[in-house]
Amino acid sequence: MGLFDAVTGRHKVKGPAPDRLFAITTAAVTLQASYEIGPGGAAAIVFQPLATSEFEATLRDMEDVVRATAADSGTQVNTQDDAYGYRWMILRAPGIEDLAVGINAVSSSIEAAGHGERLLCAVFSFADAQKRAVYFIYNYKRGSWYPFVPLGGGAGGATQRSTERELQLKAQLGDELPLEPELERWFPLWGIPI
């Protein structure tokens, strides 16, 4: 933090970093082995589409590349828009590594086209031993992860979360994932389609 940052009360935000994104693959091993939380077989990247032909062409090209490479690993790809105007590119695959590679390919394509500011987050689904949803969200603007545990399974209209469980996960994975230190930045995502 520089002098100007200290005087104004601002601090620099971490940018996206592929090594931070791929940390989910090693964290998944710990989650499964030590805490009985297994990958849910799905991940999504969330971004705000731009209504230009150049941006739409970038997305089409990116989807084609992801679909072509996904065929080798058995990854399925689809997209959907939500009520807030964000697009979800959803990947489904049995391996967390394949999901991380696919999500990284999408984000890299968007960034290479000069639209990195449109990226919101990546979401990886997990489930605990009781089949309750546990999500890990990667915030591209902050370059950090945080857990999100909705109550009621997480689908549809669930609007309550288990802050206690999220804090437990923070304590359990603090050495595995670059976690967001500011808890007020652990934004809930309701109606996650994975």
Backbone bond lengths (Angstrom), bond angles and torsions (degrees), N, CA, C in turn:
res aa  C-N    CA-C-N  psi(-1)  N-CA   C-N-CA  omega(-1)  CA-C   N-CA-C  phi
1 M - - - 1.450 - - 1.523 107.63 -
2 G 1.337 115.90 129.25 1.449 120.96 179.62 1.508 112.40 -87.99
3 L 1.332 116.79 174.94 1.454 122.48 -179.92 1.525 110.97 -61.26
4 F 1.337 117.32 -45.24 1.463 120.38 179.35 1.522 111.14 -59.67
5 D 1.340 116.37 -41.31 1.459 120.75 178.60 1.527 110.73 -63.09
6 A 1.312 117.18 -41.04 1.465 121.02 -179.74 1.522 110.94 -66.21
7 V 1.336 117.14 -40.77 1.456 121.19 -178.83 1.528 111.37 -68.65
8 T 1.326 116.31 -42.31 1.469 119.70 -177.08 1.519 113.04 -85.47
9 G 1.330 117.25 -11.13 1.460 119.95 -178.91 1.520 112.57 81.30
10 R 1.308 117.94 9.82 1.460 121.76 179.42 1.515 110.03 -96.58
11 H 1.291 114.66 160.45 1.453 119.78 171.30 1.515 108.54 -142.69
12 K 1.307 114.68 156.67 1.455 119.75 -177.48 1.520 109.65 -74.13
13 V 1.327 113.45 144.59 1.460 118.70 177.63 1.519 108.81 -95.55
14 K 1.320 115.10 146.34 1.450 119.74 176.66 1.521 108.28 -76.75
15 G 1.300 115.82 140.49 1.453 120.14 177.43 1.513 110.96 -88.54
16 P 1.331 116.26 177.62 1.452 119.12 178.34 1.524 110.57 -65.01
17 A 1.294 116.13 144.46 1.459 121.22 178.87 1.522 107.96 -145.16
18 P 1.340 117.27 119.61 1.465 119.79 -177.10 1.527 113.27 -56.45
19 D 1.343 117.65 -36.75 1.461 118.12 -179.60 1.526 111.27 -64.08
20 R 1.308 117.22 -32.08 1.467 120.76 176.85 1.532 110.40 -69.48
21 L 1.324 116.48 -39.31 1.467 120.44 178.07 1.526 110.31 -63.69
22 F 1.322 117.02 -44.51 1.464 121.10 -176.70 1.525 112.77 -71.87
23 A 1.310 118.27 -8.89 1.473 121.06 176.69 1.522 111.22 -60.54
24 I 1.332 117.52 -21.87 1.471 120.61 179.95 1.527 110.70 -63.84
25 T 1.332 117.96 -27.80 1.465 119.74 -177.95 1.525 111.64 -69.08
26 T 1.321 117.78 -38.88 1.462 119.37 177.11 1.523 111.08 -77.75
27 A 1.325 116.80 -34.47 1.464 119.86 177.09 1.523 110.28 -63.53
28 A 1.330 117.58 -34.21 1.468 121.23 -179.84 1.519 111.27 -61.91
29 V 1.323 116.99 -35.51 1.464 120.65 178.40 1.526 109.61 -64.60
30 T 1.324 116.76 -46.39 1.464 121.20 178.78 1.523 111.15 -63.57
31 L 1.338 116.24 -43.85 1.464 120.11 -180.00 1.525 111.10 -57.53
32 Q 1.325 116.09 -44.80 1.455 119.76 -176.75 1.526 111.54 -73.44
33 A 1.318 116.81 -46.07 1.463 120.45 -175.31 1.523 113.17 -71.26
34 S 1.320 117.23 -39.96 1.464 120.07 -173.45 1.527 114.78 -100.40
35 Y 1.332 117.68 -25.70 1.467 118.97 -171.53 1.532 114.41 -127.28
36 E 1.337 117.56 7.22 1.465 122.93 178.73 1.527 112.67 54.44
37 I 1.320 115.45 41.20 1.463 121.81 175.41 1.528 106.14 -117.71
38 G 1.337 115.34 112.27 1.457 119.85 -175.13 1.513 112.84 -106.54
39 P 1.343 116.39 155.68 1.466 120.66 177.12 1.523 110.84 -58.77
40 G 1.316 115.82 142.52 1.459 121.69 -179.37 1.514 113.59 -88.97
41 G 1.341 117.70 -1.65 1.452 120.52 177.73 1.519 114.75 80.77
42 A 1.337 117.20 14.42 1.466 119.62 -179.95 1.522 110.25 -148.20
43 A 1.317 113.87 150.28 1.468 121.92 174.14 1.519 106.98 -148.08
44 A 1.310 115.68 159.98 1.463 120.07 178.96 1.517 109.31 -144.19
45 I 1.307 114.68 150.10 1.453 120.33 171.03 1.522 105.89 -113.63
46 V 1.321 115.69 135.20 1.458 121.54 -174.99 1.522 108.15 -115.74
47 F 1.334 115.65 128.74 1.456 120.00 -179.69 1.521 109.70 -147.46
48 Q 1.303 114.46 160.57 1.459 120.47 178.61 1.521 107.93 -94.69
49 P 1.340 116.85 112.66 1.465 118.20 -179.18 1.527 111.18 -68.12
50 L 1.286 115.04 153.56 1.452 122.65 179.24 1.525 107.23 -113.33
51 A 1.309 117.21 130.35 1.466 121.41 -174.97 1.520 111.77 -81.83
52 T 1.333 115.60 60.57 1.471 120.08 174.99 1.524 107.42 -127.95
53 S 1.307 116.45 152.96 1.457 120.06 -179.63 1.534 110.80 -65.80
54 E 1.335 117.32 -33.89 1.460 120.83 179.06 1.530 111.22 -64.71
55 F 1.333 116.79 -43.70 1.459 120.49 179.79 1.525 110.44 -67.02
56 E 1.324 116.92 -43.14 1.469 120.84 179.24 1.529 110.39 -63.83
57 A 1.335 118.13 -37.78 1.463 121.32 177.36 1.529 110.27 -65.14
58 T 1.335 116.57 -40.52 1.463 120.78 176.71 1.520 110.04 -59.83
59 L 1.337 116.99 -44.98 1.468 120.82 179.78 1.524 111.77 -63.42
60 R 1.334 117.01 -43.02 1.468 119.91 179.10 1.527 110.44 -62.07
61 D 1.332 116.74 -45.78 1.465 120.45 178.84 1.524 111.16 -61.22
62 M 1.327 115.25 -43.02 1.457 120.72 -179.47 1.529 110.21 -64.00
63 E 1.324 117.66 -44.46 1.462 121.14 179.08 1.523 110.45 -61.95
64 D 1.331 117.16 -40.77 1.465 120.77 178.81 1.522 111.07 -61.45
65 V 1.336 116.47 -43.78 1.465 120.65 179.32 1.525 110.21 -64.42
66 V 1.336 116.80 -45.90 1.470 120.14 -179.42 1.521 110.20 -63.21
67 R 1.316 117.76 -42.29 1.468 120.80 179.21 1.533 110.74 -64.40
68 A 1.325 117.20 -40.76 1.467 120.68 -179.34 1.529 111.20 -65.32
69 T 1.328 116.52 -45.66 1.468 119.05 -179.78 1.527 110.89 -75.10
70 A 1.322 116.52 -26.76 1.464 120.52 -179.17 1.525 111.53 -70.23
71 A 1.307 116.59 -27.22 1.460 119.89 -178.76 1.527 111.07 -59.66
72 D 1.330 117.30 -35.28 1.465 121.00 -179.73 1.526 112.32 -67.41
73 S 1.322 117.26 -35.41 1.465 120.85 -176.64 1.523 113.08 -97.86
74 G 1.334 117.28 -5.01 1.458 120.05 -178.46 1.519 112.70 82.75
75 T 1.320 117.36 14.40 1.454 121.53 179.59 1.524 109.99 -75.72
76 Q 1.326 116.16 135.14 1.463 121.99 176.09 1.526 108.08 -103.76
77 V 1.330 116.58 142.75 1.456 121.88 -176.69 1.520 109.17 -129.24
78 N 1.329 116.37 133.05 1.466 120.74 169.12 1.522 109.18 -149.48
79 T 1.312 116.32 165.31 1.463 121.20 -179.90 1.513 109.92 -127.93
80 Q 1.317 114.47 155.03 1.459 120.50 172.76 1.525 108.37 -155.47
81 D 1.312 115.25 150.19 1.461 121.38 177.32 1.518 108.78 -99.00
82 D 1.332 116.65 146.47 1.462 119.58 178.49 1.529 110.31 -103.04
83 A 1.305 115.89 178.89 1.471 122.07 -176.44 1.525 112.62 -68.64
84 Y 1.324 118.00 -15.20 1.467 122.03 -178.37 1.524 112.80 -95.06
85 G 1.335 117.21 1.49 1.448 120.84 178.95 1.519 114.31 89.01
86 Y 1.318 117.81 11.47 1.460 121.64 177.39 1.522 109.65 -96.89
87 R 1.314 115.11 148.69 1.461 120.80 176.97 1.525 108.35 -103.67
88 W 1.314 114.90 136.21 1.458 122.86 177.20 1.523 107.47 -109.35
89 M 1.317 117.65 118.63 1.453 120.67 169.61 1.515 105.64 -98.09
90 I 1.307 115.80 115.06 1.458 122.50 -171.85 1.522 109.72 -104.96
91 L 1.321 115.76 129.25 1.457 122.58 177.17 1.518 108.12 -115.78
92 R 1.322 115.87 136.14 1.465 121.26 176.12 1.524 108.16 -124.62
93 A 1.323 115.70 126.79 1.473 121.73 -179.21 1.519 108.30 -158.56
94 P 1.321 117.26 152.06 1.466 119.09 179.00 1.520 113.75 -70.56
95 G 1.347 117.98 -26.61 1.455 120.28 -175.68 1.519 113.23 -104.04
96 I 1.327 116.44 133.09 1.468 121.62 179.55 1.528 110.57 -63.56
97 E 1.328 117.56 -31.98 1.468 120.65 179.31 1.528 110.67 -63.48
98 D 1.349 116.35 -43.61 1.467 120.59 179.05 1.525 110.64 -62.20
99 L 1.319 116.43 -38.69 1.467 120.10 178.52 1.529 110.88 -65.52
100 A 1.326 116.48 -44.24 1.466 120.11 -179.45 1.529 111.06 -64.43
101 V 1.323 117.26 -40.43 1.459 120.86 178.31 1.525 109.98 -63.86
102 G 1.326 117.25 -44.26 1.462 121.11 179.40 1.513 112.50 -63.23
103 I 1.320 117.20 -45.51 1.468 121.43 179.06 1.528 109.89 -62.84
104 N 1.329 116.92 -41.18 1.460 120.16 178.84 1.531 110.89 -64.45
105 A 1.322 117.47 -38.98 1.469 120.85 178.92 1.522 110.79 -62.29
106 V 1.327 116.61 -41.86 1.467 120.74 179.58 1.522 110.35 -65.25
107 S 1.328 117.14 -49.94 1.467 119.73 -177.75 1.526 111.15 -64.37
108 S 1.322 117.24 -38.47 1.463 120.42 178.82 1.522 111.30 -63.40
109 S 1.341 116.89 -39.62 1.467 120.87 178.54 1.521 111.28 -64.60
110 I 1.317 116.40 -43.06 1.466 120.44 179.68 1.529 110.03 -65.35
111 E 1.332 117.17 -42.76 1.462 120.85 178.49 1.524 111.95 -65.70
112 A 1.345 117.10 -41.91 1.468 121.08 -179.29 1.527 111.54 -63.62
113 A 1.329 116.35 -29.15 1.465 120.55 178.47 1.534 111.49 -81.48
114 G 1.331 116.77 0.15 1.462 120.52 177.45 1.518 114.63 86.82
115 H 1.347 116.58 19.97 1.461 120.06 -177.52 1.528 112.78 -119.98
116 G 1.315 116.97 29.81 1.460 120.85 -179.15 1.517 113.64 -57.45
117 E 1.329 117.01 -29.16 1.470 120.00 179.71 1.525 112.41 -68.44
118 R 1.335 118.02 -13.07 1.473 122.51 179.21 1.525 111.61 -81.41
119 L 1.337 117.54 -15.91 1.466 121.43 -178.57 1.521 110.40 -72.62
120 L 1.314 116.71 131.06 1.457 121.44 176.32 1.525 110.28 -98.78
121 C 1.325 116.71 -62.79 1.453 119.61 -176.79 1.522 110.99 -164.18
122 A 1.319 114.64 170.19 1.461 122.73 169.17 1.518 106.13 -117.87
123 V 1.318 116.43 143.18 1.455 121.88 -178.01 1.527 108.63 -126.99
124 F 1.330 116.40 128.76 1.461 121.89 177.14 1.523 108.07 -116.11
125 S 1.327 115.78 129.90 1.467 119.48 -178.23 1.524 111.02 -92.42
126 F 1.315 113.98 143.46 1.459 123.76 174.94 1.519 107.26 -138.57
127 A 1.317 116.75 168.44 1.469 121.48 174.68 1.516 108.27 -142.70
128 D 1.335 115.52 142.52 1.466 118.92 179.03 1.532 109.44 -85.73
129 A 1.326 116.62 -176.40 1.466 121.84 -176.22 1.524 112.31 -61.69
130 Q 1.331 117.70 -25.06 1.475 121.91 178.22 1.531 111.66 -92.73
131 K 1.345 117.10 11.45 1.479 123.62 179.17 1.522 113.45 68.06
132 R 1.338 117.19 22.31 1.466 120.64 175.80 1.521 109.78 -84.18
133 A 1.318 115.70 141.67 1.462 121.58 -177.53 1.522 111.48 -69.45
134 V 1.327 114.92 136.53 1.458 123.74 172.68 1.524 105.14 -134.89
135 Y 1.320 116.61 127.40 1.460 120.23 -179.80 1.526 109.49 -117.19
136 F 1.318 114.62 147.06 1.454 120.50 170.23 1.518 106.88 -117.82
137 I 1.331 114.60 124.69 1.456 121.82 -173.63 1.523 108.98 -111.79
138 Y 1.333 114.57 129.16 1.462 121.11 177.56 1.527 107.81 -104.83
139 N 1.319 116.50 115.62 1.460 122.69 -179.96 1.531 108.18 -88.32
140 Y 1.328 116.73 111.92 1.464 120.63 -176.80 1.521 112.73 -63.68
141 K 1.310 117.48 -37.61 1.467 119.67 -177.92 1.533 112.26 -69.16
142 R 1.309 116.98 -29.53 1.461 121.45 -179.07 1.531 112.74 -97.94
143 G 1.338 116.69 -18.30 1.458 120.01 -177.42 1.513 112.37 65.33
144 S 1.343 116.49 34.74 1.463 119.37 -177.79 1.528 110.76 -144.48
145 W 1.316 114.14 162.92 1.463 123.75 -178.16 1.525 110.74 -104.36
146 Y 1.321 115.77 160.11 1.459 121.79 165.42 1.518 109.21 -155.88
147 P 1.337 116.97 150.48 1.460 120.06 177.72 1.531 110.13 -83.88
148 F 1.314 115.17 151.25 1.463 121.38 174.63 1.522 106.95 -137.17
149 V 1.327 115.77 119.84 1.461 121.22 -177.51 1.533 108.91 -122.64
150 P 1.339 116.56 94.06 1.468 119.18 177.57 1.523 109.90 -74.71
151 L 1.298 115.75 147.56 1.453 120.32 175.04 1.527 108.23 -87.32
152 G 1.308 116.98 150.25 1.460 120.17 179.01 1.515 112.92 82.47
153 G 1.333 117.67 20.72 1.450 120.57 174.72 1.509 114.69 92.25
154 G 1.320 118.61 -20.87 1.446 120.53 175.14 1.510 115.72 90.91
155 A 1.295 119.13 -11.91 1.462 120.40 -177.73 1.526 110.55 -90.10
156 G 1.301 114.50 158.25 1.465 120.16 173.56 1.501 113.97 62.44
157 G 1.337 116.46 -123.07 1.449 121.09 -170.31 1.511 116.80 -95.38
158 A 1.340 119.13 15.23 1.461 120.09 179.37 1.530 110.12 -60.35
159 T 1.329 116.68 126.98 1.464 120.17 -179.35 1.522 112.19 -131.35
160 Q 1.317 116.87 24.58 1.456 121.11 173.98 1.518 107.36 -124.56
161 R 1.310 114.48 150.79 1.459 118.58 -179.22 1.512 110.05 -131.47
162 S 1.320 115.61 158.95 1.452 121.89 177.84 1.525 108.92 -97.41
163 T 1.314 115.69 87.93 1.463 121.23 179.17 1.526 110.54 -61.24
164 E 1.326 116.18 -36.51 1.460 120.61 179.47 1.532 110.56 -60.32
165 R 1.331 117.09 -46.04 1.468 120.65 179.79 1.533 110.52 -66.75
166 E 1.319 117.41 -38.08 1.459 120.94 178.02 1.532 110.99 -61.22
167 L 1.329 116.88 -41.30 1.465 120.83 178.74 1.526 111.65 -68.58
168 Q 1.342 116.58 -34.48 1.464 120.02 174.54 1.530 110.07 -61.90
169 L 1.321 116.04 -45.27 1.466 120.39 179.32 1.524 111.04 -63.24
170 K 1.314 116.45 -36.68 1.468 120.43 176.38 1.522 109.89 -59.91
171 A 1.322 116.86 -46.08 1.463 121.33 -179.77 1.533 110.99 -66.13
172 Q 1.328 116.91 -37.42 1.456 121.04 -177.16 1.529 112.75 -74.35
173 L 1.339 117.53 -30.88 1.460 120.52 -173.59 1.524 114.32 -113.12
174 G 1.311 116.72 10.83 1.461 120.12 -177.70 1.518 114.39 -54.84
175 D 1.335 117.28 -29.48 1.466 120.88 179.60 1.526 112.34 -90.51
176 E 1.327 117.38 -14.03 1.464 121.53 -175.33 1.526 113.75 -94.45
177 L 1.322 116.20 -38.95 1.462 121.53 -175.31 1.527 110.55 -119.51
178 P 1.338 117.36 144.80 1.468 119.35 171.60 1.531 108.50 -75.66
179 L 1.326 115.98 91.48 1.464 122.00 -174.25 1.521 111.86 -83.97
180 E 1.327 114.46 147.18 1.467 121.87 176.33 1.522 108.50 -65.94
181 P 1.355 118.59 118.72 1.457 120.15 -177.30 1.536 113.58 -75.30
182 E 1.321 117.92 -24.11 1.462 121.20 -177.90 1.531 109.54 -91.82
183 L 1.327 115.90 104.01 1.461 121.22 -174.24 1.529 113.01 -59.94
184 E 1.318 117.62 -27.86 1.470 119.50 179.50 1.522 111.62 -68.66
185 R 1.316 117.50 -9.98 1.466 122.03 176.65 1.524 112.23 -96.39
186 W 1.317 117.23 7.20 1.460 121.98 175.37 1.526 107.77 -86.07
187 F 1.313 115.51 76.51 1.462 121.20 -174.23 1.537 110.69 -75.59
188 P 1.334 116.90 133.85 1.463 119.42 177.01 1.528 110.34 -75.06
189 L 1.307 115.79 147.80 1.466 121.75 172.01 1.522 106.82 -119.47
190 W 1.303 115.57 107.64 1.463 120.03 -178.61 1.526 110.13 -89.09
191 G 1.318 115.92 145.22 1.461 120.76 178.16 1.516 113.90 72.82
192 I 1.315 117.42 34.90 1.468 121.71 179.18 1.535 108.37 -62.31
193 P 1.336 117.95 125.82 1.470 119.98 -175.17 1.529 115.42 -84.40
194 I 1.331 117.95 18.63 1.466 119.71 176.93 1.520 110.44 -123.32
